[in-house]
Amino acid sequence: MPEDAFYMSGYDGQVVAVVPSRDLVVVRLGLSRNGSDWESARDLAPLVNAFPARAP
């Protein structure tokens, strides 16, 4: 994940991730109870990496 990335965790796995260097906002509304397979940092990384960094 880029250094400028940050995210907010919500109820039962809901996530809002913001990556300014990629002009990207990701919202996950899925439901993941404890013990699920979703891990925010691991699962968001491939999506974020699919978008190129913006030119300086």
C-alpha distance matrix in Angstrom:
0.0 3.8 6.5 8.3 6.5 9.1 11.0 14.6 16.1 19.5 22.5 22.2 18.5 18.3 15.0 14.3 10.7 10.8 8.7 11.6 10.7 10.7 13.6 12.1 13.2 13.0 15.9 16.7 20.3 20.8 22.8 21.6 24.0 23.6 23.4 21.6 19.2 16.3 13.4 10.9 7.6 8.9 10.4 8.1 5.6 8.8 9.8 7.1 7.6 11.2 11.4 12.1 11.4 14.6 17.3 18.1
3.8 0.0 3.8 5.5 5.5 9.0 11.9 15.6 17.8 21.3 24.5 24.8 21.2 20.5 16.9 15.4 11.6 10.3 7.4 9.2 7.7 8.8 11.8 11.4 13.1 14.0 17.2 18.7 22.3 23.3 25.5 24.6 27.1 26.8 26.9 25.1 22.8 19.8 16.9 14.1 11.0 12.7 14.0 11.2 8.9 11.6 11.9 8.5 8.8 12.2 11.3 11.0 9.2 12.0 14.4 14.7
6.5 3.8 0.0 3.8 5.6 8.4 11.8 15.3 17.9 21.4 24.9 25.5 22.1 21.5 17.9 16.2 12.7 11.2 8.7 9.8 9.0 11.2 13.6 13.6 14.9 16.1 18.9 20.5 23.9 25.1 27.0 26.0 28.1 27.5 27.8 26.5 24.6 21.5 18.3 15.4 12.4 14.7 16.4 13.8 11.9 15.0 15.4 12.0 12.6 16.0 14.8 14.3 11.8 14.0 15.9 15.3
8.3 5.5 3.8 0.0 3.8 6.6 10.2 13.6 16.7 20.0 23.6 24.7 21.5 20.2 16.4 14.2 10.7 8.4 6.2 6.6 6.9 9.5 11.0 11.2 12.3 14.2 16.9 19.1 22.4 24.1 26.1 25.6 27.9 27.7 28.5 27.0 25.4 21.9 19.0 15.7 13.4 16.1 17.2 14.0 13.0 15.9 15.4 11.8 13.3 16.1 14.3 14.0 11.3 12.7 14.9 14.1
6.5 5.5 5.6 3.8 0.0 3.8 6.9 10.6 13.4 16.7 20.2 21.1 17.8 16.6 12.8 10.8 7.2 5.8 4.4 6.9 8.0 9.2 10.5 9.4 9.8 10.9 13.5 15.4 18.7 20.3 22.4 21.9 24.2 24.3 25.1 23.4 21.8 18.3 15.6 12.1 10.1 13.1 13.8 10.5 10.1 13.3 12.5 9.3 11.6 14.3 13.0 13.7 11.9 13.7 16.6 16.6
9.1 9.0 8.4 6.6 3.8 0.0 3.8 7.1 10.1 13.4 17.1 18.3 15.3 14.1 10.4 8.6 5.8 5.6 6.7 9.1 11.2 12.1 12.7 11.0 10.0 10.6 12.2 13.9 16.8 18.6 20.2 19.8 21.8 21.9 23.1 21.7 20.7 17.1 14.4 10.8 9.8 13.3 13.9 11.0 11.7 15.1 14.1 11.6 14.4 16.9 15.8 17.1 15.4 17.0 20.0 19.9
11.0 11.9 11.8 10.2 6.9 3.8 0.0 3.8 6.6 9.8 13.4 14.7 11.8 10.4 6.8 5.5 4.0 6.0 8.6 11.5 13.9 14.0 14.1 11.6 9.4 9.0 9.6 10.8 13.4 15.1 16.6 16.4 18.4 18.8 20.4 18.9 18.3 14.5 12.4 8.7 9.0 12.6 12.5 10.0 11.9 15.1 13.8 12.1 15.4 17.5 16.8 18.8 17.7 19.3 22.6 22.9
14.6 15.6 15.3 13.6 10.6 7.1 3.8 0.0 3.8 6.5 10.2 12.2 10.0 8.4 5.7 5.3 6.4 8.8 12.0 14.5 17.3 17.3 16.9 14.2 11.4 10.6 9.7 10.5 12.1 14.0 14.9 14.9 16.6 17.1 19.3 18.1 18.2 14.6 13.0 9.8 11.2 14.7 14.3 12.4 14.9 17.9 16.4 15.4 18.8 20.6 20.0 22.2 21.3 22.7 26.0 26.2
16.1 17.8 17.9 16.7 13.4 10.1 6.6 3.8 0.0 3.8 7.1 8.6 6.6 6.0 4.7 6.8 8.7 11.8 14.9 17.8 20.4 20.0 19.7 16.7 13.7 11.9 10.2 9.6 10.6 11.7 11.9 11.6 12.9 13.4 15.8 14.8 15.4 12.1 10.9 8.5 10.9 13.9 13.5 12.5 15.4 18.2 17.0 16.7 20.1 21.7 21.8 24.3 23.8 25.5 28.9 29.4
19.5 21.3 21.4 20.0 16.7 13.4 9.8 6.5 3.8 0.0 3.8 6.5 6.0 4.7 5.8 8.1 11.1 14.2 17.6 20.3 23.2 22.5 21.8 18.6 15.2 13.2 10.6 9.5 9.1 10.4 10.1 10.6 11.6 12.9 15.8 14.9 16.2 13.1 13.0 11.2 14.1 16.7 15.7 15.0 18.3 20.7 19.2 19.3 22.8 24.0 24.1 26.9 26.6 28.0 31.6 32.1
22.5 24.5 24.9 23.6 20.2 17.1 13.4 10.2 7.1 3.8 0.0 3.8 5.7 5.6 8.4 11.3 14.4 17.7 21.0 23.9 26.7 25.7 25.0 21.7 18.3 15.8 12.8 10.9 9.2 9.7 8.2 8.8 9.1 10.9 14.2 13.5 15.6 13.2 13.9 13.0 16.3 18.4 17.2 17.2 20.6 22.7 21.3 22.0 25.4 26.3 26.8 29.8 29.8 31.3 34.9 35.7
22.2 24.8 25.5 24.7 21.1 18.3 14.7 12.2 8.6 6.5 3.8 0.0 3.8 5.9 9.2 12.7 15.4 19.0 22.0 25.2 27.6 26.4 26.1 22.6 19.3 16.4 13.5 10.6 9.1 8.0 5.5 5.2 5.4 7.6 10.8 9.8 12.2 10.3 11.7 11.8 15.4 16.8 15.4 16.2 19.6 21.4 20.4 21.6 24.7 25.6 26.5 29.7 30.1 32.0 35.7 36.7
18.5 21.2 22.1 21.5 17.8 15.3 11.8 10.0 6.6 6.0 5.7 3.8 0.0 3.8 6.2 10.0 12.2 15.9 18.7 22.0 24.2 22.9 22.9 19.3 16.3 13.2 10.8 7.9 7.6 6.6 5.8 5.0 7.0 8.7 10.9 9.2 10.4 7.6 8.6 8.2 11.9 13.3 11.8 12.4 15.9 17.7 16.7 17.8 20.9 21.9 22.9 26.0 26.5 28.5 32.2 33.3
18.3 20.5 21.5 20.2 16.6 14.1 10.4 8.4 6.0 4.7 5.6 5.9 3.8 0.0 3.8 7.1 10.1 13.6 16.8 19.9 22.3 20.9 20.4 16.8 13.5 10.6 7.6 5.3 4.9 5.9 6.7 7.8 10.2 12.4 14.6 12.6 13.4 10.2 11.0 9.3 12.8 14.6 12.7 12.2 15.9 17.6 15.9 16.8 20.2 20.9 21.4 24.6 24.9 26.5 30.2 31.4
15.0 16.9 17.9 16.4 12.8 10.4 6.8 5.7 4.7 5.8 8.4 9.2 6.2 3.8 0.0 3.8 6.3 9.9 13.0 16.2 18.6 17.4 17.0 13.5 10.3 7.8 5.8 5.0 6.9 8.5 10.1 10.7 13.2 14.7 16.5 14.5 14.5 10.8 10.4 7.6 10.4 12.8 11.2 9.7 13.2 15.3 13.5 13.7 17.3 18.3 18.4 21.3 21.4 23.0 26.7 27.7
14.3 15.4 16.2 14.2 10.8 8.6 5.5 5.3 6.8 8.1 11.3 12.7 10.0 7.1 3.8 0.0 3.8 6.7 10.2 12.9 15.8 14.7 13.8 10.6 7.2 5.7 4.5 6.4 8.7 11.3 13.4 14.4 17.0 18.4 20.2 18.2 17.8 14.0 13.2 9.8 11.6 14.4 12.8 10.3 13.4 15.5 13.2 12.6 16.3 17.3 16.6 19.3 19.0 20.2 23.8 24.7
10.7 11.6 12.7 10.7 7.2 5.8 4.0 6.4 8.7 11.1 14.4 15.4 12.2 10.1 6.3 3.8 0.0 3.8 6.7 9.9 12.3 11.4 11.2 8.1 5.6 5.0 6.5 8.5 11.7 13.7 16.0 16.4 19.1 20.1 21.4 19.2 18.2 14.4 12.9 9.1 9.7 12.6 11.5 8.3 10.5 13.0 10.9 9.5 13.1 14.5 13.7 16.1 15.5 17.0 20.5 21.4
10.8 10.3 11.2 8.4 5.8 5.6 6.0 8.8 11.8 14.2 17.7 19.0 15.9 13.6 9.9 6.7 3.8 0.0 3.8 6.3 9.2 8.8 8.1 6.0 4.6 6.6 8.9 11.7 14.8 17.2 19.7 20.2 22.9 23.8 25.1 23.0 21.8 18.0 16.2 12.4 12.2 15.0 14.3 10.7 11.9 14.3 12.0 9.6 13.0 14.4 12.7 14.4 13.2 14.1 17.5 18.0
8.7 7.4 8.7 6.2 4.4 6.7 8.6 12.0 14.9 17.6 21.0 22.0 18.7 16.8 13.0 10.2 6.7 3.8 0.0 3.8 5.6 5.6 6.2 5.2 6.4 8.6 11.8 14.4 17.8 19.8 22.4 22.6 25.4 26.1 26.9 24.8 23.1 19.4 17.4 13.7 12.5 14.9 14.5 10.8 10.8 13.0 11.2 7.9 10.6 12.3 10.2 11.2 9.6 10.7 14.1 14.7
11.6 9.2 9.8 6.6 6.9 9.1 11.5 14.5 17.8 20.3 23.9 25.2 22.0 19.9 16.2 12.9 9.9 6.3 3.8 0.0 3.8 5.4 4.9 6.3 8.2 11.3 14.4 17.5 20.7 23.0 25.7 26.2 28.9 29.6 30.6 28.5 26.9 23.2 21.2 17.5 16.2 18.6 18.3 14.6 14.3 16.2 14.3 10.9 13.0 14.4 11.5 11.5 9.1 9.0 11.9 11.9
10.7 7.7 9.0 6.9 8.0 11.2 13.9 17.3 20.4 23.2 26.7 27.6 24.2 22.3 18.6 15.8 12.3 9.2 5.6 3.8 0.0 3.8 5.7 7.7 10.6 13.4 16.8 19.6 23.1 25.0 27.8 28.0 30.8 31.3 31.9 29.8 27.7 24.3 22.1 18.6 16.7 18.6 18.6 15.0 13.8 15.3 13.9 10.2 11.2 12.8 9.8 8.8 5.7 6.0 8.8 9.1
10.7 8.8 11.2 9.5 9.2 12.1 14.0 17.3 20.0 22.5 25.7 26.4 22.9 20.9 17.4 14.7 11.4 8.8 5.6 5.4 3.8 0.0 3.8 5.1 8.7 11.1 14.8 17.5 21.0 22.8 25.9 26.3 29.4 30.2 30.7 28.2 26.0 22.6 20.9 17.5 16.0 17.5 16.7 13.1 12.2 13.0 11.0 7.7 8.9 9.7 6.4 6.3 4.8 5.6 9.3 11.0
13.6 11.8 13.6 11.0 10.5 12.7 14.1 16.9 19.7 21.8 25.0 26.1 22.9 20.4 17.0 13.8 11.2 8.1 6.2 4.9 5.7 3.8 0.0 3.8 7.0 10.3 13.6 16.9 20.0 22.4 25.6 26.5 29.6 30.8 31.7 29.1 27.2 23.7 22.3 18.7 17.9 19.7 18.5 14.8 14.7 15.5 12.9 10.1 12.1 12.2 8.7 9.3 8.1 7.3 10.7 12.2
12.1 11.4 13.6 11.2 9.4 11.0 11.6 14.2 16.7 18.6 21.7 22.6 19.3 16.8 13.5 10.6 8.1 6.0 5.2 6.3 7.7 5.1 3.8 0.0 3.8 6.6 10.1 13.1 16.4 18.7 21.9 22.7 26.0 27.3 28.1 25.4 23.7 20.1 18.9 15.5 15.1 16.8 15.3 11.5 12.2 13.0 10.0 7.7 10.6 10.7 8.1 10.0 9.7 10.2 13.9 15.5
13.2 13.1 14.9 12.3 9.8 10.0 9.4 11.4 13.7 15.2 18.3 19.3 16.3 13.5 10.3 7.2 5.6 4.6 6.4 8.2 10.6 8.7 7.0 3.8 0.0 3.8 6.7 10.1 13.1 15.7 18.8 20.0 23.1 24.6 25.8 23.2 21.9 18.2 17.3 13.8 14.2 16.3 14.5 10.9 12.7 13.9 10.7 9.2 12.8 12.9 11.1 13.5 13.3 13.9 17.5 18.9
13.0 14.0 16.1 14.2 10.9 10.6 9.0 10.6 11.9 13.2 15.8 16.4 13.2 10.6 7.8 5.7 5.0 6.6 8.6 11.3 13.4 11.1 10.3 6.6 3.8 0.0 3.8 6.6 9.9 12.1 15.3 16.4 19.7 21.4 22.5 19.7 18.4 14.8 14.4 11.1 12.2 14.0 11.6 8.5 11.1 12.1 8.9 8.7 12.4 12.4 11.7 14.8 15.3 16.5 20.3 21.9
15.9 17.2 18.9 16.9 13.5 12.2 9.6 9.7 10.2 10.6 12.8 13.5 10.8 7.6 5.8 4.5 6.5 8.9 11.8 14.4 16.8 14.8 13.6 10.1 6.7 3.8 0.0 3.8 6.4 9.2 12.3 14.0 17.2 19.3 20.8 18.1 17.5 13.9 14.2 11.2 13.4 15.2 12.6 10.3 13.6 14.6 11.6 12.1 15.8 15.7 15.3 18.6 19.1 20.2 23.9 25.4
16.7 18.7 20.5 19.1 15.4 13.9 10.8 10.5 9.6 9.5 10.9 10.6 7.9 5.3 5.0 6.4 8.5 11.7 14.4 17.5 19.6 17.5 16.9 13.1 10.1 6.6 3.8 0.0 3.8 5.6 8.8 10.4 13.8 16.1 17.5 14.6 14.2 10.8 11.8 9.6 12.5 13.8 10.9 9.7 13.5 14.3 11.9 13.2 16.7 16.6 17.1 20.5 21.4 22.9 26.7 28.3
20.3 22.3 23.9 22.4 18.7 16.8 13.4 12.1 10.6 9.1 9.2 9.1 7.6 4.9 6.9 8.7 11.7 14.8 17.8 20.7 23.1 21.0 20.0 16.4 13.1 9.9 6.4 3.8 0.0 3.8 6.6 9.4 12.5 15.4 17.3 14.5 15.0 12.1 13.8 12.2 15.6 16.8 13.9 13.3 17.1 17.8 15.4 16.9 20.4 20.2 20.6 24.1 25.0 26.4 30.1 31.7
20.8 23.3 25.1 24.1 20.3 18.6 15.1 14.0 11.7 10.4 9.7 8.0 6.6 5.9 8.5 11.3 13.7 17.2 19.8 23.0 25.0 22.8 22.4 18.7 15.7 12.1 9.2 5.6 3.8 0.0 3.8 6.4 9.8 12.9 14.3 11.3 11.8 9.5 12.1 11.5 15.2 15.7 12.7 13.2 16.9 17.4 15.6 17.7 20.7 20.5 21.7 25.3 26.5 28.3 32.0 33.8
22.8 25.5 27.0 26.1 22.4 20.2 16.6 14.9 11.9 10.1 8.2 5.5 5.8 6.7 10.1 13.4 16.0 19.7 22.4 25.7 27.8 25.9 25.6 21.9 18.8 15.3 12.3 8.8 6.6 3.8 0.0 3.8 6.5 10.0 11.8 9.3 11.0 9.5 12.2 12.5 16.3 16.8 14.4 15.4 19.1 19.9 18.5 20.6 23.5 23.7 25.0 28.5 29.5 31.4 35.2 36.7
21.6 24.6 26.0 25.6 21.9 19.8 16.4 14.9 11.6 10.6 8.8 5.2 5.0 7.8 10.7 14.4 16.4 20.2 22.6 26.2 28.0 26.3 26.5 22.7 20.0 16.4 14.0 10.4 9.4 6.4 3.8 0.0 3.7 6.6 8.1 5.7 7.8 6.8 9.5 10.8 14.5 14.7 12.9 14.6 18.0 19.0 18.4 20.3 23.0 23.6 25.2 28.6 29.5 31.8 35.5 36.9
24.0 27.1 28.1 27.9 24.2 21.8 18.4 16.6 12.9 11.6 9.1 5.4 7.0 10.2 13.2 17.0 19.1 22.9 25.4 28.9 30.8 29.4 29.6 26.0 23.1 19.7 17.2 13.8 12.5 9.8 6.5 3.7 0.0 3.8 6.3 5.8 9.2 9.1 11.4 13.1 16.6 16.9 15.7 17.6 20.8 22.1 21.8 23.6 26.2 27.0 28.6 31.9 32.7 35.0 38.6 39.9
23.6 26.8 27.5 27.7 24.3 21.9 18.8 17.1 13.4 12.9 10.9 7.6 8.7 12.4 14.7 18.4 20.1 23.8 26.1 29.6 31.3 30.2 30.8 27.3 24.6 21.4 19.3 16.1 15.4 12.9 10.0 6.6 3.8 0.0 3.8 5.6 8.9 9.4 10.8 13.1 16.0 16.3 15.9 18.1 20.9 22.5 22.7 24.3 26.6 27.9 29.6 32.6 33.2 35.7 39.3 40.3
23.4 26.9 27.8 28.5 25.1 23.1 20.4 19.3 15.8 15.8 14.2 10.8 10.9 14.6 16.5 20.2 21.4 25.1 26.9 30.6 31.9 30.7 31.7 28.1 25.8 22.5 20.8 17.5 17.3 14.3 11.8 8.1 6.3 3.8 0.0 3.8 6.7 8.6 10.2 13.3 15.8 15.2 15.1 17.9 20.3 21.5 22.3 24.1 26.0 27.3 29.4 32.4 33.2 36.0 39.5 40.7
21.6 25.1 26.5 27.0 23.4 21.7 18.9 18.1 14.8 14.9 13.5 9.8 9.2 12.6 14.5 18.2 19.2 23.0 24.8 28.5 29.8 28.2 29.1 25.4 23.2 19.7 18.1 14.6 14.5 11.3 9.3 5.7 5.8 5.6 3.8 0.0 3.8 5.7 8.3 11.4 14.2 13.3 12.4 15.3 17.9 18.7 19.2 21.4 23.3 24.2 26.5 29.6 30.7 33.5 37.0 38.5
19.2 22.8 24.6 25.4 21.8 20.7 18.3 18.2 15.4 16.2 15.6 12.2 10.4 13.4 14.5 17.8 18.2 21.8 23.1 26.9 27.7 26.0 27.2 23.7 21.9 18.4 17.5 14.2 15.0 11.8 11.0 7.8 9.2 8.9 6.7 3.8 0.0 3.8 6.5 9.9 12.2 10.5 9.5 12.9 15.0 15.5 16.5 18.8 20.3 21.3 23.8 26.8 28.1 31.1 34.5 36.2
16.3 19.8 21.5 21.9 18.3 17.1 14.5 14.6 12.1 13.1 13.2 10.3 7.6 10.2 10.8 14.0 14.4 18.0 19.4 23.2 24.3 22.6 23.7 20.1 18.2 14.8 13.9 10.8 12.1 9.5 9.5 6.8 9.1 9.4 8.6 5.7 3.8 0.0 3.8 6.3 9.2 8.3 6.9 9.7 12.3 13.3 13.7 15.7 17.7 18.8 20.9 24.0 25.1 27.9 31.4 32.9
13.4 16.9 18.3 19.0 15.6 14.4 12.4 13.0 10.9 13.0 13.9 11.7 8.6 11.0 10.4 13.2 12.9 16.2 17.4 21.2 22.1 20.9 22.3 18.9 17.3 14.4 14.2 11.8 13.8 12.1 12.2 9.5 11.4 10.8 10.2 8.3 6.5 3.8 0.0 3.8 5.9 5.6 5.8 8.2 10.2 12.2 13.1 14.3 16.1 17.9 19.8 22.5 23.1 26.1 29.4 30.7
10.9 14.1 15.4 15.7 12.1 10.8 8.7 9.8 8.5 11.2 13.0 11.8 8.2 9.3 7.6 9.8 9.1 12.4 13.7 17.5 18.6 17.5 18.7 15.5 13.8 11.1 11.2 9.6 12.2 11.5 12.5 10.8 13.1 13.1 13.3 11.4 9.9 6.3 3.8 0.0 3.8 5.6 5.3 5.7 8.3 10.9 11.0 11.6 14.0 15.9 17.2 19.9 20.2 22.9 26.3 27.4
7.6 11.0 12.4 13.4 10.1 9.8 9.0 11.2 10.9 14.1 16.3 15.4 11.9 12.8 10.4 11.6 9.7 12.2 12.5 16.2 16.7 16.0 17.9 15.1 14.2 12.2 13.4 12.5 15.6 15.2 16.3 14.5 16.6 16.0 15.8 14.2 12.2 9.2 5.9 3.8 0.0 3.8 5.7 5.5 6.2 9.6 10.5 10.2 12.0 14.7 15.9 18.0 18.1 21.0 24.2 25.1
8.9 12.7 14.7 16.1 13.1 13.3 12.6 14.7 13.9 16.7 18.4 16.8 13.3 14.6 12.8 14.4 12.6 15.0 14.9 18.6 18.6 17.5 19.7 16.8 16.3 14.0 15.2 13.8 16.8 15.7 16.8 14.7 16.9 16.3 15.2 13.3 10.5 8.3 5.6 5.6 3.8 0.0 3.8 5.7 5.7 7.9 9.9 10.6 11.5 13.8 16.0 18.2 18.9 22.1 25.3 26.6
10.4 14.0 16.4 17.2 13.8 13.9 12.5 14.3 13.5 15.7 17.2 15.4 11.8 12.7 11.2 12.8 11.5 14.3 14.5 18.3 18.6 16.7 18.5 15.3 14.5 11.6 12.6 10.9 13.9 12.7 14.4 12.9 15.7 15.9 15.1 12.4 9.5 6.9 5.8 5.3 5.7 3.8 0.0 3.8 5.6 6.6 7.6 9.4 10.9 12.3 14.6 17.4 18.6 21.7 25.1 26.8
8.1 11.2 13.8 14.0 10.5 11.0 10.0 12.4 12.5 15.0 17.2 16.2 12.4 12.2 9.7 10.3 8.3 10.7 10.8 14.6 15.0 13.1 14.8 11.5 10.9 8.5 10.3 9.7 13.3 13.2 15.4 14.6 17.6 18.1 17.9 15.3 12.9 9.7 8.2 5.7 5.5 5.7 3.8 0.0 3.8 5.8 5.4 6.2 8.6 10.2 11.7 14.5 15.4 18.2 21.7 23.4
5.6 8.9 11.9 13.0 10.1 11.7 11.9 14.9 15.4 18.3 20.6 19.6 15.9 15.9 13.2 13.4 10.5 11.9 10.8 14.3 13.8 12.2 14.7 12.2 12.7 11.1 13.6 13.5 17.1 16.9 19.1 18.0 20.8 20.9 20.3 17.9 15.0 12.3 10.2 8.3 6.2 5.7 5.6 3.8 0.0 3.8 5.4 5.1 6.0 8.6 10.4 12.5 13.4 16.7 19.9 21.5
8.8 11.6 15.0 15.9 13.3 15.1 15.1 17.9 18.2 20.7 22.7 21.4 17.7 17.6 15.3 15.5 13.0 14.3 13.0 16.2 15.3 13.0 15.5 13.0 13.9 12.1 14.6 14.3 17.8 17.4 19.9 19.0 22.1 22.5 21.5 18.7 15.5 13.3 12.2 10.9 9.6 7.9 6.6 5.8 3.8 0.0 3.8 5.5 5.1 6.3 9.2 11.7 13.6 16.9 20.1 22.3
9.8 11.9 15.4 15.4 12.5 14.1 13.8 16.4 17.0 19.2 21.3 20.4 16.7 15.9 13.5 13.2 10.9 12.0 11.2 14.3 13.9 11.0 12.9 10.0 10.7 8.9 11.6 11.9 15.4 15.6 18.5 18.4 21.8 22.7 22.3 19.2 16.5 13.7 13.1 11.0 10.5 9.9 7.6 5.4 5.4 3.8 0.0 3.8 5.5 5.3 7.3 10.7 12.7 15.4 18.9 21.3
7.1 8.5 12.0 11.8 9.3 11.6 12.1 15.4 16.7 19.3 22.0 21.6 17.8 16.8 13.7 12.6 9.5 9.6 7.9 10.9 10.2 7.7 10.1 7.7 9.2 8.7 12.1 13.2 16.9 17.7 20.6 20.3 23.6 24.3 24.1 21.4 18.8 15.7 14.3 11.6 10.2 10.6 9.4 6.2 5.1 5.5 3.8 0.0 3.8 5.4 5.7 8.4 9.5 12.4 15.8 17.8
7.6 8.8 12.6 13.3 11.6 14.4 15.4 18.8 20.1 22.8 25.4 24.7 20.9 20.2 17.3 16.3 13.1 13.0 10.6 13.0 11.2 8.9 12.1 10.6 12.8 12.4 15.8 16.7 20.4 20.7 23.5 23.0 26.2 26.6 26.0 23.3 20.3 17.7 16.1 14.0 12.0 11.5 10.9 8.6 6.0 5.1 5.5 3.8 0.0 3.8 5.3 6.9 8.6 12.1 15.0 17.3
11.2 12.2 16.0 16.1 14.3 16.9 17.5 20.6 21.7 24.0 26.3 25.6 21.9 20.9 18.3 17.3 14.5 14.4 12.3 14.4 12.8 9.7 12.2 10.7 12.9 12.4 15.7 16.6 20.2 20.5 23.7 23.6 27.0 27.9 27.3 24.2 21.3 18.8 17.9 15.9 14.7 13.8 12.3 10.2 8.6 6.3 5.3 5.4 3.8 0.0 3.8 6.5 9.6 12.4 15.4 18.3
11.4 11.3 14.8 14.3 13.0 15.8 16.8 20.0 21.8 24.1 26.8 26.5 22.9 21.4 18.4 16.6 13.7 12.7 10.2 11.5 9.8 6.4 8.7 8.1 11.1 11.7 15.3 17.1 20.6 21.7 25.0 25.2 28.6 29.6 29.4 26.5 23.8 20.9 19.8 17.2 15.9 16.0 14.6 11.7 10.4 9.2 7.3 5.7 5.3 3.8 0.0 3.8 6.6 8.9 12.1 15.0
12.1 11.0 14.3 14.0 13.7 17.1 18.8 22.2 24.3 26.9 29.8 29.7 26.0 24.6 21.3 19.3 16.1 14.4 11.2 11.5 8.8 6.3 9.3 10.0 13.5 14.8 18.6 20.5 24.1 25.3 28.5 28.6 31.9 32.6 32.4 29.6 26.8 24.0 22.5 19.9 18.0 18.2 17.4 14.5 12.5 11.7 10.7 8.4 6.9 6.5 3.8 0.0 3.8 6.3 8.9 12.0
11.4 9.2 11.8 11.3 11.9 15.4 17.7 21.3 23.8 26.6 29.8 30.1 26.5 24.9 21.4 19.0 15.5 13.2 9.6 9.1 5.7 4.8 8.1 9.7 13.3 15.3 19.1 21.4 25.0 26.5 29.5 29.5 32.7 33.2 33.2 30.7 28.1 25.1 23.1 20.2 18.1 18.9 18.6 15.4 13.4 13.6 12.7 9.5 8.6 9.6 6.6 3.8 0.0 3.8 6.5 8.8
14.6 12.0 14.0 12.7 13.7 17.0 19.3 22.7 25.5 28.0 31.3 32.0 28.5 26.5 23.0 20.2 17.0 14.1 10.7 9.0 6.0 5.6 7.3 10.2 13.9 16.5 20.2 22.9 26.4 28.3 31.4 31.8 35.0 35.7 36.0 33.5 31.1 27.9 26.1 22.9 21.0 22.1 21.7 18.2 16.7 16.9 15.4 12.4 12.1 12.4 8.9 6.3 3.8 0.0 3.8 6.4
17.3 14.4 15.9 14.9 16.6 20.0 22.6 26.0 28.9 31.6 34.9 35.7 32.2 30.2 26.7 23.8 20.5 17.5 14.1 11.9 8.8 9.3 10.7 13.9 17.5 20.3 23.9 26.7 30.1 32.0 35.2 35.5 38.6 39.3 39.5 37.0 34.5 31.4 29.4 26.3 24.2 25.3 25.1 21.7 19.9 20.1 18.9 15.8 15.0 15.4 12.1 8.9 6.5 3.8 0.0 3.8
18.1 14.7 15.3 14.1 16.6 19.9 22.9 26.2 29.4 32.1 35.7 36.7 33.3 31.4 27.7 24.7 21.4 18.0 14.7 11.9 9.1 11.0 12.2 15.5 18.9 21.9 25.4 28.3 31.7 33.8 36.7 36.9 39.9 40.3 40.7 38.5 36.2 32.9 30.7 27.4 25.1 26.6 26.8 23.4 21.5 22.3 21.3 17.8 17.3 18.3 15.0 12.0 8.8 6.4 3.8 0.0
